[in-house]
Amino acid sequence: MTLLSVMGLYQFDSSIFNVMALPDGVDRDIVTAQLLTECAELEIMLPDPDVFKTSLKYWSQSQLPIWTKLYESTQFEYNPIWNKDGTITETRELDKTDTETRNLASSANTTTTGRVAGYNSNTLQTQDQAEAHGTGTDTGTVTDVTDHNETITRTETGNIGVTSTQSLIKEQRDVVQFDIYKYIVQSFKSMYCLGVY
């Protein structure tokens, strides 16, 4: 079996990396340059350009979902010293029914008597008399129904204290140092290179 370096295969056919599936936003020229820089002198397991390109095409397509998610994770927008960032929506339903029943009955009897005394007497005599009788009833139901729905939306952000701000900064540094190009090159190297000079 004839062995060939990555650079040797590239010099024989400079289109070998053109079939490689890459996430949107990842620059093919940078990937190619990184592959040649990192793997130039390493011997490649598939020295035939056509066989290599077919293998690279399907292997990179199988890796594409992973590479895409990893690349997207470098594009997130967030505050690195917050570990709480969200929106909470609450809906409160206030239903109230008040019922009042009134049953009022009343009656009244009134007698009015008019009396007068003569000019030569101190004894009062009945002059006239009037009587009034009355009854009344008030019956009814009063219902008051109140429906009220209230939606409250609040945003909670910041550091809830579980992780110190310094720890979050340190973790952010690790995130910033992740390089999708290096990750792709390492994946390629593990898959296609023999690892000997």
VOPAGU-2260 file (C-alpha; in pm, 1 decimal, decimal comma):
REM VOPAGU-2260
SITE   aa  ch    i         X         Y         Z
SITE  MET   A    0       0,0       0,0       0,0
SITE  THR   A    1     140,3     336,8    -101,5
SITE  LEU   A    2     119,1     606,8     163,7
SITE  LEU   A    3      82,3     972,0      82,6
SITE  SER   A    4      74,7    1283,3     300,1
SITE  VAL   A    5    -222,0    1516,7     313,5
SITE  MET   A    6     -15,6    1785,1     141,2
SITE  GLY   A    7      95,8    1537,7    -125,8
SITE  LEU   A    8    -264,6    1439,9    -199,1
SITE  TYR   A    9    -365,6    1808,9    -210,4
SITE  GLN   A   10     -82,0    1890,3    -452,4
SITE  PHE   A   11    -196,1    1605,3    -673,9
SITE  ASP   A   12    -563,1    1721,6    -662,9
SITE  SER   A   13    -633,0    2062,4    -508,4
SITE  SER   A   14   -1012,0    2001,1    -518,9
SITE  ILE   A   15   -1007,5    1722,2    -257,5
SITE  PHE   A   16   -1160,4    1944,4      13,5
SITE  ASN   A   17   -1427,2    2102,5    -210,9
SITE  VAL   A   18   -1674,5    1820,6    -140,3
SITE  MET   A   19   -1653,9    1869,6     234,9
SITE  ALA   A   20   -1990,5    1961,9     392,7
SITE  LEU   A   21   -1953,3    2259,6     628,2
SITE  PRO   A   22   -2197,5    2460,2     841,4
SITE  ASP   A   23   -2330,9    2786,0     697,9
SITE  GLY   A   24   -2098,2    3063,2     809,1
SITE  VAL   A   25   -1785,7    2845,9     826,5
SITE  ASP   A   26   -1533,1    2957,6     565,4
SITE  ARG   A   27   -1414,2    2672,5     338,1
SITE  ASP   A   28   -1083,2    2847,9     261,1
SITE  ILE   A   29   -1001,9    2876,1     630,4
SITE  VAL   A   30   -1086,3    2508,3     685,1
SITE  THR   A   31    -864,0    2409,3     392,6
SITE  ALA   A   32    -576,6    2627,0     516,1
SITE  GLN   A   33    -610,3    2488,6     869,0
SITE  LEU   A   34    -620,4    2129,1     741,9
SITE  LEU   A   35    -305,7    2181,9     536,1
SITE  THR   A   36    -129,7    2359,2     822,3
SITE  GLU   A   37    -216,3    2099,8    1087,0
SITE  CYS   A   38    -202,0    1782,7     878,9
SITE  ALA   A   39      34,2    1860,9     588,6
SITE  GLU   A   40     301,7    1601,3     671,0
SITE  LEU   A   41      68,0    1336,3     818,3
SITE  GLU   A   42       9,4    1029,9     609,5
SITE  ILE   A   43    -344,6     991,9     484,7
SITE  MET   A   44    -526,4     658,0     506,3
SITE  LEU   A   45    -695,5     695,5     166,0
SITE  PRO   A   46    -426,4     804,8     -82,9
SITE  ASP   A   47    -651,4     770,1    -389,2
SITE  PRO   A   48    -808,1    1114,9    -456,9
SITE  ASP   A   49   -1140,1     978,3    -585,8
SITE  VAL   A   50   -1181,9     734,3    -297,3
SITE  PHE   A   51   -1078,5    1004,7     -50,6
SITE  LYS   A   52   -1326,6    1259,6    -191,6
SITE  THR   A   53   -1614,6    1012,3    -179,7
SITE  SER   A   54   -1531,7     919,2     177,5
SITE  LEU   A   55   -1481,8    1283,3     283,7
SITE  LYS   A   56   -1812,9    1386,1     129,3
SITE  TYR   A   57   -2020,4    1130,6     319,6
SITE  TRP   A   58   -1820,7    1149,4     641,7
SITE  SER   A   59   -1849,9    1530,3     655,6
SITE  GLN   A   60   -2223,7    1507,0     586,0
SITE  SER   A   61   -2257,7    1272,2     884,2
SITE  GLN   A   62   -2064,8    1520,3    1099,5
SITE  LEU   A   63   -2249,4    1827,8     970,5
SITE  PRO   A   64   -2532,6    1826,4    1230,6
SITE  ILE   A   65   -2274,0    1818,3    1512,0
SITE  TRP   A   66   -2056,9    2086,3    1355,2
SITE  THR   A   67   -2361,9    2303,1    1287,9
SITE  LYS   A   68   -2482,2    2288,0    1649,5
SITE  LEU   A   69   -2133,2    2359,1    1777,6
SITE  TYR   A   70   -2094,3    2655,2    1542,9
SITE  GLU   A   71   -2438,3    2790,7    1635,5
SITE  SER   A   72   -2338,6    2776,1    2002,6
SITE  THR   A   73   -2063,5    3029,2    1927,4
SITE  GLN   A   74   -2322,7    3271,7    1788,1
SITE  PHE   A   75   -2550,5    3293,2    2093,1
SITE  GLU   A   76   -2610,1    3639,8    2232,9
SITE  TYR   A   77   -2619,9    3651,7    2610,8
SITE  ASN   A   78   -2476,9    3827,3    2911,8
SITE  PRO   A   79   -2187,8    3606,1    3028,5
SITE  ILE   A   80   -2220,8    3700,3    3394,6
SITE  TRP   A   81   -2591,7    3619,1    3416,9
SITE  ASN   A   82   -2712,6    3272,9    3500,6
SITE  LYS   A   83   -3076,0    3375,8    3493,7
SITE  ASP   A   84   -3236,0    3526,2    3188,2
SITE  GLY   A   85   -3598,6    3454,5    3113,7
SITE  THR   A   86   -3953,7    3575,9    3085,3
SITE  ILE   A   87   -4231,9    3455,6    3311,9
SITE  THR   A   88   -4595,3    3504,1    3212,9
SITE  GLU   A   89   -4873,3    3459,7    3466,8
SITE  THR   A   90   -5244,8    3477,9    3396,5
SITE  ARG   A   91   -5473,9    3540,8    3689,2
SITE  GLU   A   92   -5845,3    3472,8    3655,4
SITE  LEU   A   93   -6059,9    3654,6    3905,5
SITE  ASP   A   94   -6423,1    3541,5    3896,4
SITE  LYS   A   95   -6653,1    3676,6    4167,8
SITE  THR   A   96   -7026,5    3638,2    4216,5
SITE  ASP   A   97   -7213,7    3827,2    4489,9
SITE  THR   A   98   -7577,9    3740,7    4553,7
SITE  GLU   A   99   -7803,5    3943,3    4783,7
SITE  THR   A  100   -8158,5    3836,0    4866,3
SITE  ARG   A  101   -8392,0    4088,9    5032,1
SITE  ASN   A  102   -8721,1    4003,2    5192,4
SITE  LEU   A  103   -8848,8    4302,4    5384,1
SITE  ALA   A  104   -9203,0    4314,3    5523,5
SITE  SER   A  105   -9344,8    4604,1    5718,5
SITE  SER   A  106   -9683,8    4711,1    5848,8
SITE  ALA   A  107   -9809,8    5034,0    6003,6
SITE  ASN   A  108  -10131,3    5122,2    6192,9
SITE  THR   A  109  -10187,8    5483,8    6276,0
SITE  THR   A  110  -10477,7    5641,4    6460,7
SITE  THR   A  111  -10504,8    6018,8    6480,2
SITE  THR   A  112  -10755,0    6178,1    6717,4
SITE  GLY   A  113  -10830,2    6548,1    6732,7
SITE  ARG   A  114  -10962,9    6689,8    7067,8
SITE  VAL   A  115  -11084,6    7025,3    7172,0
SITE  ALA   A  116  -11208,6    7180,3    7495,6
SITE  GLY   A  117  -11491,7    7427,7    7531,2
SITE  TYR   A  118  -11424,1    7783,0    7645,2
SITE  ASN   A  119  -11589,6    7714,5    7975,8
SITE  SER   A  120  -11449,6    7360,5    8033,6
SITE  ASN   A  121  -11114,3    7201,4    8099,9
SITE  THR   A  122  -11223,1    6861,2    7969,8
SITE  LEU   A  123  -11114,9    6765,7    7622,0
SITE  GLN   A  124  -11375,6    6629,4    7387,4
SITE  THR   A  125  -11308,3    6427,4    7073,6
SITE  GLN   A  126  -11364,6    6637,7    6770,3
SITE  ASP   A  127  -11248,3    6398,1    6493,0
SITE  GLN   A  128  -11059,8    6074,2    6455,2
SITE  ALA   A  129  -10868,4    5925,0    6155,2
SITE  GLU   A  130  -10714,7    5580,6    6119,4
SITE  ALA   A  131  -10452,0    5471,6    5863,6
SITE  HIS   A  132  -10343,0    5114,3    5805,8
SITE  GLY   A  133  -10061,9    5000,5    5573,1
SITE  THR   A  134   -9844,3    4698,0    5494,4
SITE  GLY   A  135   -9552,6    4666,6    5255,4
SITE  THR   A  136   -9326,4    4390,2    5123,1
SITE  ASP   A  137   -8998,1    4429,1    4935,4
SITE  THR   A  138   -8862,1    4105,5    4794,0
SITE  GLY   A  139   -8577,7    4075,5    4543,0
SITE  THR   A  140   -8244,8    3926,0    4441,8
SITE  VAL   A  141   -7945,8    4130,1    4337,5
SITE  THR   A  142   -7661,6    3944,9    4162,4
SITE  ASP   A  143   -7327,1    4103,7    4087,3
SITE  VAL   A  144   -7093,1    3898,2    3862,6
SITE  THR   A  145   -6738,2    4014,9    3799,2
SITE  ASP   A  146   -6502,8    3842,9    3552,9
SITE  HIS   A  147   -6151,2    3975,6    3532,7
SITE  ASN   A  148   -5847,1    3819,4    3367,9
SITE  GLU   A  149   -5508,8    3973,8    3425,7
SITE  THR   A  150   -5187,2    3874,6    3249,3
SITE  ILE   A  151   -4858,3    3973,0    3407,0
SITE  THR   A  152   -4530,0    3933,9    3219,6
SITE  ARG   A  153   -4201,5    3989,3    3394,2
SITE  THR   A  154   -3841,1    3942,3    3292,5
SITE  GLU   A  155   -3593,5    3804,2    3539,9
SITE  THR   A  156   -3224,0    3851,1    3470,8
SITE  GLY   A  157   -2897,3    3857,9    3658,0
SITE  ASN   A  158   -2693,5    3634,6    3879,6
SITE  ILE   A  159   -2904,1    3440,7    4129,5
SITE  GLY   A  160   -2598,4    3369,7    4342,6
SITE  VAL   A  161   -2560,8    2997,2    4280,0
SITE  THR   A  162   -2243,9    3060,2    4077,3
SITE  SER   A  163   -2008,5    3345,2    4147,8
SITE  THR   A  164   -1953,3    3610,1    3883,3
SITE  GLN   A  165   -1583,4    3514,4    3873,3
SITE  SER   A  166   -1674,1    3152,8    3792,3
SITE  LEU   A  167   -1905,9    3268,4    3514,6
SITE  ILE   A  168   -1626,8    3482,8    3370,9
SITE  LYS   A  169   -1390,6    3184,5    3378,4
SITE  GLU   A  170   -1649,2    2967,9    3200,4
SITE  GLN   A  171   -1698,5    3242,4    2941,7
SITE  ARG   A  172   -1325,5    3238,8    2870,1
SITE  ASP   A  173   -1349,7    2866,3    2798,9
SITE  VAL   A  174   -1641,4    2931,0    2563,4
SITE  VAL   A  175   -1454,7    3206,5    2380,8
SITE  GLN   A  176   -1154,6    2979,1    2326,5
SITE  PHE   A  177   -1363,8    2718,6    2143,4
SITE  ASP   A  178   -1265,6    2724,9    1775,7
SITE  ILE   A  179   -1492,3    2545,4    1526,8
SITE  TYR   A  180   -1207,7    2531,8    1274,8
SITE  LYS   A  181    -978,0    2350,9    1517,3
SITE  TYR   A  182   -1260,5    2115,2    1608,4
SITE  ILE   A  183   -1319,7    2024,0    1241,4
SITE  VAL   A  184    -945,0    1977,4    1184,5
SITE  GLN   A  185    -915,7    1749,1    1489,2
SITE  SER   A  186   -1213,7    1545,2    1368,0
SITE  PHE   A  187   -1053,7    1514,6    1024,3
SITE  LYS   A  188    -717,7    1421,5    1170,1
SITE  SER   A  189    -871,4    1146,9    1383,2
SITE  MET   A  190   -1064,2    1008,6    1087,6
SITE  TYR   A  191    -813,9    1024,4     801,3
SITE  CYS   A  192    -460,3    1069,1     928,1
SITE  LEU   A  193    -227,5     795,7    1048,8
SITE  GLY   A  194     -63,9    1027,3    1299,3
SITE  VAL   A  195     295,4     949,9    1197,3
SITE  TYR   A  196     546,8    1165,0    1012,5
